[in-house]
Amino acid sequence: MLTGIRVITSEEDAWTDRVPVGPAFLRAVGYLLSALPAGLGFLPVLLGTERRGLHDRLAHTRVVKA
């Protein structure tokens, strides 16, 4: 909230934008895995067209402006 961004689900058939507990946990674990190999899991954020990191792809989430 402080930064003006929010994490939402990227699934088309979702009835809400809220991220359930399971995918949120998977995203947190994926975030740690992205950081481990010298931060290489964050390269898609910088270079990809969708600007989604490995952790967002694993959990089927995306970050948007609030």
MIVOLUM-68071 format. One record per residue (C-alpha): chain; residue in three letters; x, y, z. Coordinates in nm, 4 decimals. Layout:
N
<gupa chaine="A" residu="ALA" east="X" north="Y" up="Z"/>
...
END
This chain:
66
<gupa chaine="A" residu="MET" east="0.0000" north="0.0000" up="0.0000"/>
<gupa chaine="A" residu="LEU" east="0.2852" north="0.2339" up="0.0784"/>
<gupa chaine="A" residu="THR" east="0.4376" north="0.1978" up="-0.2683"/>
<gupa chaine="A" residu="GLY" east="0.1084" north="0.2185" up="-0.4573"/>
<gupa chaine="A" residu="ILE" east="0.1292" north="-0.1306" up="-0.6070"/>
<gupa chaine="A" residu="ARG" east="-0.0659" north="-0.4465" up="-0.5486"/>
<gupa chaine="A" residu="VAL" east="-0.0357" north="-0.8158" up="-0.6329"/>
<gupa chaine="A" residu="ILE" east="-0.3344" north="-0.9695" up="-0.8092"/>
<gupa chaine="A" residu="THR" east="-0.4086" north="-1.3051" up="-0.9663"/>
<gupa chaine="A" residu="SER" east="-0.3478" north="-1.3256" up="-1.3389"/>
<gupa chaine="A" residu="GLU" east="-0.5954" north="-1.6056" up="-1.4055"/>
<gupa chaine="A" residu="GLU" east="-0.8754" north="-1.5015" up="-1.6380"/>
<gupa chaine="A" residu="ASP" east="-1.1463" north="-1.7113" up="-1.4710"/>
<gupa chaine="A" residu="ALA" east="-1.0793" north="-1.5811" up="-1.1185"/>
<gupa chaine="A" residu="TRP" east="-1.3829" north="-1.4265" up="-0.9538"/>
<gupa chaine="A" residu="THR" east="-1.1705" north="-1.1904" up="-0.7444"/>
<gupa chaine="A" residu="ASP" east="-0.8377" north="-1.0102" up="-0.7744"/>
<gupa chaine="A" residu="ARG" east="-0.7283" north="-1.1286" up="-0.4298"/>
<gupa chaine="A" residu="VAL" east="-0.4486" north="-1.3826" up="-0.4240"/>
<gupa chaine="A" residu="PRO" east="-0.5422" north="-1.6953" up="-0.2238"/>
<gupa chaine="A" residu="VAL" east="-0.3138" north="-1.8228" up="0.0523"/>
<gupa chaine="A" residu="GLY" east="-0.1686" north="-2.1120" up="-0.1512"/>
<gupa chaine="A" residu="PRO" east="-0.0483" north="-1.9039" up="-0.4467"/>
<gupa chaine="A" residu="ALA" east="0.0708" north="-1.6305" up="-0.2083"/>
<gupa chaine="A" residu="PHE" east="0.2876" north="-1.8861" up="-0.0265"/>
<gupa chaine="A" residu="LEU" east="0.4130" north="-2.0242" up="-0.3593"/>
<gupa chaine="A" residu="ARG" east="0.4980" north="-1.6683" up="-0.4693"/>
<gupa chaine="A" residu="ALA" east="0.6978" north="-1.6099" up="-0.1500"/>
<gupa chaine="A" residu="VAL" east="0.8918" north="-1.9336" up="-0.1973"/>
<gupa chaine="A" residu="GLY" east="0.9457" north="-1.8485" up="-0.5651"/>
<gupa chaine="A" residu="TYR" east="1.0744" north="-1.5075" up="-0.4625"/>
<gupa chaine="A" residu="LEU" east="1.3399" north="-1.6721" up="-0.2474"/>
<gupa chaine="A" residu="LEU" east="1.4308" north="-1.9129" up="-0.5288"/>
<gupa chaine="A" residu="SER" east="1.4611" north="-1.6201" up="-0.7707"/>
<gupa chaine="A" residu="ALA" east="1.7054" north="-1.4459" up="-0.5409"/>
<gupa chaine="A" residu="LEU" east="1.9266" north="-1.7487" up="-0.4739"/>
<gupa chaine="A" residu="PRO" east="2.1140" north="-1.7860" up="-0.8051"/>
<gupa chaine="A" residu="ALA" east="2.2537" north="-1.4315" up="-0.7989"/>
<gupa chaine="A" residu="GLY" east="1.9104" north="-1.2821" up="-0.8607"/>
<gupa chaine="A" residu="LEU" east="1.8734" north="-1.4387" up="-1.2063"/>
<gupa chaine="A" residu="GLY" east="1.5054" north="-1.5107" up="-1.1419"/>
<gupa chaine="A" residu="PHE" east="1.4435" north="-1.1357" up="-1.1558"/>
<gupa chaine="A" residu="LEU" east="1.5838" north="-1.0925" up="-1.5069"/>
<gupa chaine="A" residu="PRO" east="1.2426" north="-1.1425" up="-1.6742"/>
<gupa chaine="A" residu="VAL" east="1.1208" north="-0.8373" up="-1.4809"/>
<gupa chaine="A" residu="LEU" east="1.3842" north="-0.6266" up="-1.6525"/>
<gupa chaine="A" residu="LEU" east="1.3939" north="-0.7936" up="-1.9939"/>
<gupa chaine="A" residu="GLY" east="1.0522" north="-0.9539" up="-2.0487"/>
<gupa chaine="A" residu="THR" east="0.7562" north="-0.7947" up="-2.2220"/>
<gupa chaine="A" residu="GLU" east="0.5149" north="-0.8921" up="-1.9426"/>
<gupa chaine="A" residu="ARG" east="0.7529" north="-0.7687" up="-1.6691"/>
<gupa chaine="A" residu="ARG" east="0.6758" north="-1.0734" up="-1.4535"/>
<gupa chaine="A" residu="GLY" east="0.9437" north="-1.2449" up="-1.2475"/>
<gupa chaine="A" residu="LEU" east="0.9852" north="-1.6155" up="-1.1945"/>
<gupa chaine="A" residu="HIS" east="0.7901" north="-1.5937" up="-0.8683"/>
<gupa chaine="A" residu="ASP" east="0.4941" north="-1.4274" up="-1.0454"/>
<gupa chaine="A" residu="ARG" east="0.4916" north="-1.6903" up="-1.3185"/>
<gupa chaine="A" residu="LEU" east="0.4975" north="-1.9745" up="-1.0653"/>
<gupa chaine="A" residu="ALA" east="0.2078" north="-1.8339" up="-0.8630"/>
<gupa chaine="A" residu="HIS" east="0.0099" north="-1.6975" up="-1.1613"/>
<gupa chaine="A" residu="THR" east="0.0160" north="-1.3437" up="-1.0236"/>
<gupa chaine="A" residu="ARG" east="0.1095" north="-0.9993" up="-1.1484"/>
<gupa chaine="A" residu="VAL" east="0.1899" north="-0.6636" up="-0.9920"/>
<gupa chaine="A" residu="VAL" east="-0.0232" north="-0.3629" up="-1.0876"/>
<gupa chaine="A" residu="LYS" east="-0.0546" north="-0.0019" up="-0.9777"/>
<gupa chaine="A" residu="ALA" east="-0.3119" north="0.0325" up="-0.7016"/>
END
